């Protein structure tokens, strides 16, 4: 599996940097954001280092499908209220101008009662 030794998220996935883990399987890892914008705020990342959405290829479709279908399940487990009264937001920042700070593909899942700090 491709990793980047300088990537903070790769180090979190490898257990070299502690995190509050939400979920893990062979391909995906989810953990709480260290600076949450909402009452529920975690990220889901592929374990394989992919720099951003811009680097996804056709062969990544199944991985991203799994990630996007996992997000609602984890959102409920982490305390988001069910749809339609509750809900959550999924955000993927891509590239510097898109607000991406860590260049390892990650999907923010945010929810809980409003108002939130940001977003």
N, C-alpha and C positions, 0 to 999 in steps of 0.2 A: 504494500500500500504506500502510495506516495505521501511523504510528509516534508515539511520545511523546517529544518532545525532552528530557524530564527523566528518562527511563527508562534505567537503566544497561544493561539487556539490549538495548534498541534501539541504544544507542551501541556496544555490542560487535558487534552484527550489522552495523552501518554501518562498522565498522572504526575508529571514533573512540577506542575503548578496546581495547588489545591483549588477545587471548585465545589459548589453545592450542586451535585448531580441530580438531574431530574429523570434521565432515561439513558440507556445505552444498549445497543445491539451491535452486530458485526459491521454495519455501515454508518450508523448515525449515533450522535452523542448530543444530549441536551443538558443545559446547565443554567442556573440563575444568573442574570446579569448583575455585575458588581455595583452598578450605578442605575438602579431601576427607575424607569419613567412612570410606572404604573404599579398598582398594588400586586398584580401578577405580571412578571416580566422575566422571561427566560429566552434562551436562544437554542435553536436546533442547528447543528452543523454536520456536514458529512465528515466521516473520519479521514477520508482521503483528502489531501490538500488540493482544493480547487480555489484559485484566488478570488473569483467573483462569479456572478451570474454571466458575465460577458465571456467567460471561459467554458461554459457548459457546451457539451456536444450532444448529438442525437443519442449516443449511447448512455447518456446520463438521465434520460427521460424516466426510467423506472425508479432510479434513486430519488429524483425530485418528486415523483408521484408519491412514493412512500413517505418522504419528508412532509409533504403537504397534507397527506391524509393522517399522519401522526399528530400534527399540530393541534387539531381540534380535540383529540382524545387527551393529550397532555394538558391542554388549556383547562378542560373540565377538572382533571385530576389535581391541578394546581390551584383551583379555587375560582375560576371564571364561572359565572352563572350560565345556564343553558340558553341557547337561541330560542326565541327571538328577543326576550326581554334582556337577557345578559349578552354575552358575546365576547369578542376579542378582536384584536387587530394583528395582522401579519405584515411585517415590513422587511424588505430586503434592500439595503443600500448597496449601490453598485458604483464603484470607482470614486475617486476623490470628489468630483463634482456632484456625485450622488450621495455624498455623506458617509461613504465607507471609511471607517477608521482602521479596522483590522482586515487585512487583505487575505482572508480565508472566508469563503462563502458561509454566511450565517443568516438565519431567518429569525428575526425578533418576533416573539409572540407576547402581546401585551393585553391585559384586560383587568377587569375589576371595576368597582364603582368610580364614576367620574366625579370631579374633574381630576385629570392626571397632571403631573408636573409638566410634561411635554407631549407632543403628538396629538 
